[in-house]
Amino acid sequence: MIFLIALFFRLYKLNETEIYPDEITWTVRSRESFLAIKTGNFDYFKDAWWNKSNDTEAINLPTAIISGAAIFFLAKGQPTHYSLNMLPDYLAARIPIIFLTSIFAAIFYFIAKKITKNSYIALLSALLISLDPTSIALSRWSLADFPLTIWMSLSLTSFFLIKRNKLSIALSAFFACLAFLTKPTGLIVFIPFIVFSPKKSLISIVLFLIFTKFLWLGQNQNIFFEIYSYFIRQLQLSNTPFLTFFQGKITGNPPFYYYLQQIFTRLLALPIILFLVYPFVAKKIKFKQSNFIKVIIPTFMIIYLIILSIPAKKLGVRYIFPIIPWVYLYSAISAYEIIIKFKTKYHIFFYSLIFGSIVFATISYFPNYYLYRNVFVCKLQNFQEKEVLGLCMGVKSSLEYIHKNYPTIRSIAYLGCSKTTIPYYSSLSISTDWKQEKLIVVEESLTMLSPELEAVQYYKNKKPIYINSWRGIVLSRIYYNN
């Protein structure tokens, strides 16, 4: 049931979710990676994207390979007779992520049940993962963040919850390998291993190195040196300032509490409240895996949050998503402990109230789930003065307006980070020559992050012919040059 609920919300009108620019990059890489493996061209990986010296790059091989396979078999226009020619390549690339994240929601039910020995807590925590708007958003894009969350969660639980030692070590090492080969932050999973079980962790690390040696394609040197040099390079690059808009100011280094603010504004409001009261309602709770839930997971969450909060580069809630399933598990525990204090006849009412409020919040943000902000934010349009909302979004709706109202236009100027996605929606000729084109689209995120640009200054006091907004959030403005 959990799998089907998660799958429905992730698959429903998938094409309505706007393309995120990074998806185009990963779609190309996925196609090329799968083709290289299929043809035995492993030299392709010797100079792959993760070897760049000027930008942070996730390896993301597991996701690239499974998405590449989906493109090969499902996408239109592929050079193979095996393809079913059903979907555009970017939609085909999303399909494996959707199934993977839906399966994880079901797996998380069994993880939560093993920890708590309580079906109600397990069901509620799995439903929160299934229905959380951010969770759905990251499942409907072919990005690395949710797969990283899955591999890290499975590695942690395999290491600490599986009783058979050999199986526990092997699975934890394998999933840790997949986590690292997704994003370098996957290595953080070893910190709780070493802290709470140092001897066992040494064997797991050795196995991790063996798995990584075989699965990290294109690496011919000493695997320890390869991991070390890659990790250090990414660590150094993560300290390179990256402009963002936070608390009403442009900054290259948001404050240390940036990710805490993301958690408390981006996740569902009721579960956040329940998470905050967990320490007060769970004092006397005794679980079979009490040490895991009361010590190990909080340690992992705090370490992960601190490590990601130190670098200058901080870029949204998806970067700390590996701790979110555990936030929802604690929320579910709090909800259960509060509800059982009432008479049994009221239990169904309270569970229905929680479920209904979550579904309502989620549905109201379709299809732009990643724009979700909870009630702590108040009005979205007011919050947009403090933070960039709808980064790299607005292409689809802007083009729909132009095609409907200016059908004879053949070219436009587009200013913003979404311009790479335009060919997927329109055959219009695209440029950045805002001085020559008749129609100019200016993304609101560009206006906020680059107010000094000549074009931004020029249109600052001009009246747009159309303001492209969603739920009060301005995504872009369209201008007409006379």
N, C-alpha and C positions, 0 to 999 in steps of 0.2 A: 504494500500500500504506500509506504513512504517513498519508495523508488518511483512509483507511478505519479504521485503528487509532485515530487521534485521534477520529474521528466516533463509533466504537463506544463508547469510554469516556465520551464526553460525552452521548450520547443514551440509553445504557442506563438504564432505569428512571428517567427524568428527574424524574418526579413524586415520587420518594423524597427528592430533595434539598429540604430545608426552605426555605420562602420567606424571603428576607432582607427586612426591612422596607423598605429603600431600593428594592427591586424594585417595591413597590406604587406608590411615588411615580413611578418611571420608567415603569411601565406606563400610568398615567394620562396622564403627559406625552406618551408616545409615541403613544397613541391620539389625543389632542387635536392634536398636531403634524401627524400624517398627515392627519387630517380637515381641518385648517386649510389644508394645501397642496392637498388634493383639491378643496376648495370655493373655493379662491382667497382665503381669509380671512387675508391676510398681516398684517393689523392685530393678529392674535392674538400675534405675536412681538414687537410693540413694547413690551409690558409682560410679557415672559416671565420665567421663574424666574431667569435669570442676572442680572436687574436688581435682585435683592434687595440691600438695603444692610446687612442684619444677619446674614448667614450666608454661608459659602463655598459657591458653587454652580458645578458644572461646566456648561458650555454643553451638551455632549453631543448636539448636533444630529444628527450622522451616525447614531449608534446609535438615537436616538429615532425618526428617520424610518424606518430599515429595520425596527425592532421594531414601529413603528406599522403599517407595511404588512403585517407578519406577523399582527398582531392583526386587522387589517381582513379578511384573506383566510382565516385559520385559526381564529380564536377563536369560541367560542359566544356567541350573543346579540348579535351586532353588527347595527346597523341597515342592513344591505345584503344583497341577494340574492347577492352575489359570495362571501360567506363560506362555507367548507366546514363550519363548525360542528363542528370536530374537537376543540379543546382549550380549557381555561380560558385566559383572557386572559394571565395571567402566564406560562404554559407557552408560549403562542404567541410572546410577546415574547422568550423565550429562544432560540428556534429560529435566528434569523439570527446570533446570537452564536456558537452552536455550530458552524454551518457556516463562519462567518468565521474562527474560531480553528482549526478543522480544516484549512481551506485554508492558513492561515498556517503551520501545522506543515509542510505539504508545501513551501510556498515557502521556508521556512527551510532545508530540505534543499538547495535550489538555491543559496541565498545562501552557506551554509557550503561547498558544493562549489566555488563560484566563488572564494571566499577561499582555501581550502586545496588545491584541486585533488585532493581525496582523498574517495572515495566512502564509505569506512568512517567517517571523522570526520563527514561530512555526515549519514550515516544515524543515527549514534549521537546527535548533537546534536538532530536532528529528533525522534527517539524520546524523548529526555529531555523536550523541550517537550510532546510528545504525552501522556506518561504521568505527568508531575509532578503530584502531588495538588493543589497550589495552582493549577497551570495548569488542571486539570480543573475545580476548584471555581469559578474565576473565569469559566470557559466555560459553566458551567451556571446562572449568574445573569445577568440582564440589567442589568449594571453597566458602568461606563465604563472600567475599568482595563485589561482585556485589549485592547479596541479601541485605546486610547491606545498600548499597547505595539506593536501592529501598525503603526499609522500612523507612529510615531517610527522604528521599525526600517526600514520601507520608505523613509522620507525619508532616513535616514542612508545606506543602501546605494545608493539612487538617486543621491545627490549624489556619493559617493566611488567607486562601482564601475562605473557606466555610462560608457563611453568617449565616446559621442556627446554632446557638450557641451550642445546645445540640449535634447535629450531628458532628459539628466541634470538640468538646471536646472528644466525644466518639471515633471517627476515629483517631484523633491524638494520643490519649492514647493507642489505640489498636496497631497502627503501631509503636509507640515508644516501646511498649512491645515486638513486633517482632524484632525490631532493637536491643534491649538489649539482647534478647534471641538468637541473632545471634552473636554479639560481644559486649564487655563491652563499647566500644566507642559509642555505640548507645545512651547512656545516655547523650551525649553532646547535643543532640537535645533539651533538656530541658533548656539549658542556654538562647537561644533566646526567648523561651516561657516566662521565668521568667523576663528577661530584658524588653521585650516589652509589656507583658500583664500579670502582676503578679497575679491578682485575678483569671483570667481564668486559668492560669497555675496551680494553687493550686488544682482546681477541676480535671484538666487533670492528675496531679500527683497521686491523690487519685484513679482515675479510672485505671491508669497505674499499681498501686500496686495491685488492685483487679484482673486485667487481668493477671498479672505476677504470682499472687498466684495460679490461676487455671491452667495456661499454663506451668509454670516451673515445670516439672515433677520431683518427687523425693524429693521435699523440704517440710519438715514438721514443721520447726520452724517459728518464726516470719518473715514474708516476708521482712520487712524493714531490719532486722538484716542480713538475707541471702544475700540480694542485697549489703548491706554495706560491709560485710565480703568478699564476692566474689570480689567486685570492688577494695577494698583496697589490697587484695592479688594480683590481676592482676597488679595493679599500682606499687606495690613493685617489682614484678617480671620483669616488663617492664624496670626497671632501672638496671637489671642485664646485664652487657656487653655481647653483642652478636657479634662475629667477622664478619666483612664485609670488603669489599675492596672498598675504595673510594678515588678518586683523587690520585691514584697510591700508596696508603698506606693501610696496614691492620690496622683496628681500631675497637674497641669495642664500640665506641661512636662517630658516625659521627657528623660533625658540625651542628649547628642549621639550616643552610640553606639547609640541605640535601634534604628535600622534595620539596623545591622550585626548586632545580636543577633537580629533577625527573620530575616535571611538565614541565619545559621548554625544556627537552630533550626527554621525552617519549610521549608527545601529538603531534598531527598533527601540522606541522609548521605554515601553513596559519591561522588556527584558533587561535593559540597562538599569532600571530602578531595582529590579529583582537581583541583579548582579551586585549592586551596591549594598543591599541589605543582607547578602549571603553571610558575611562574617558574624552577623548578629543572630540569624535564625539557625545557623548550622553548627553552633558551638558543641552541642551534645550529640550530633549525628555520628553514628559509627558505621562505617562501610567496611566491607571485606578488604578493599584496596584503599584503606584509609590513608596510608602514607603517600600513595600515588596522587590522590585527589587533594589532599591537604598540604602536601609539601612539594612533591616533585613538579606537578603541573604549575602551581603558582611560581615556583623558581624558574621554570622554563619561560613562562609568560613575562616575568619581570626582566629576565636576562635579555630576551628577544627585544622587548620594548626599549630597554636601555641602549643596546647595541645599535639599533636602528635610529635612535634619537640623537646619537652623538655626531654623525657626519653632517655636513652642510646640506647635502642633497636629500630633501624630504619631499615626497611626491604623492601624497594621498593615502587613503585608508587601505587600498589594495596591497600596499607594501608591508603592512603588518597583519595581513589576513590570517597567517598561520596561528595566531592566538585567538581568533574569533570563535571557532567551534567550542573552545574551552570556556569562553565567556558565556556562551549559550548553555553549556552544561551546568555551570554554576547558577545561571538564571533559572533553569528547570528545577534544580534542587531546591532553591529558595521558594519557587512557586508551589512545589509539592508540600514543603514543610509548612507553609502558610495555609494552604487549602485544607490540609488534614486537621487543622485546629477547629474547623467548622464541622457541622453535622454532615453526615454522609450524603444526605439528600441534596445538599447544596454543591457537592463536588463537581458534578457534571456541568452545572451552571457556570462555575468559575473557570473550568477548563474550556468551555465553549466561548466564554467571554474573552479569554486570552487568545484562543484560536481565531475567533471572529475579528478581533481588533487587528491582529497581525495580517490576516488575509485582506482586510479593508485597506490597510496602509500600503500593502504591496500592490494590490490591483490599481490603486489610485495613481501609482507612478508608472504604469505601463505606457509605452514601452521603454521609457527612459529611466530605468531602475537605478542607474548609477547617480542620478541627480537627487536621490532620496536624502532628505534631511528630516530629523525627527522633530517632535513638538518643542524641544528645548530651543530650537532655532527661531521659532515664531514664524514671521513671514519670510518666504524665500527671497522675494525681491529686495527686502531690507538686508538680508544676510549677504546678498551679492555685492553689497558695498564693502564687505569685509573679506570676502574670499571669492576666487574665481569659480564660478559654477558653469558647467557645460563646456569645459575645456575641449577644444577640437570637436565641437558639436555644432550643428546648425546647417550643414550642407544640404541634407535631404530636403528639409522644409523650405530652405531658401530657394532651391532649384524648382521645387513644386510651385512656389509663388511665381517665379520668373516664367516658367513654361505656360502657366495658366494666363498670366496677364500680359506677357510680352512674347507671344509665340513666334514672332518674326526675328527675334534676336538670335544671332549665331555665335556671339562671343561675349564674354564678360571678364571683368577683373575680379579676382578673388583674393582677399587679403586675410590670411589666417592659416593655422596649422592643419586644417582639414582639406586643403586643396588637392592632396594626393588621392582622396577618395572620390573626387568628382566624376572621373570616367566611369565609375560603377553606377552612377545615377543619370548621367546625361552625356550627350554627344557634343555639347557646346564646346567651343574653343575657349581655353582658359589661359589667362595671363595675369600678371601682377601690374600691368600698365594702367594704373588708375587714372592717369591724365588723358588717355586716349579713348578708353572704352566708354560706352554710354552707361552701362550698368555696372555698379561696383558693390560687391558684398564685403562688408568688414565684420569680422568676428569680434564679439564683445571681449573675448579673452585677450585678443591682440590689443584692443584699446586699453585694457587694464594693465597689461604687462609691458607694453611698449608705447607709453603716452607721448614719447619724444619723437616718434616717427613722423616724417613729413605728412604722409597720408592721414594719419590719425589726427594730427594737428589741423589739417585742412578741413576734415569732415566733422571736427569737434563741434563747430557752431552751425553746421549745415543740417537742414531738416531731411530726414530719410523719407523715402516714399513708402517704406515698409519696415516695421520693427518685428523681427522674427522672434517670438517669445513662446515659452511653454511654462504654464503655471506661474506666470509672473517673472520668470527668469529670462532675461534677454540673451539670446544665443548669437544673434547677428543683426546688422542693420543694412538695408539695401538703399543705395543712393543712385540718383540719375543725373548724369552730367549733361547739361544743356549745350 
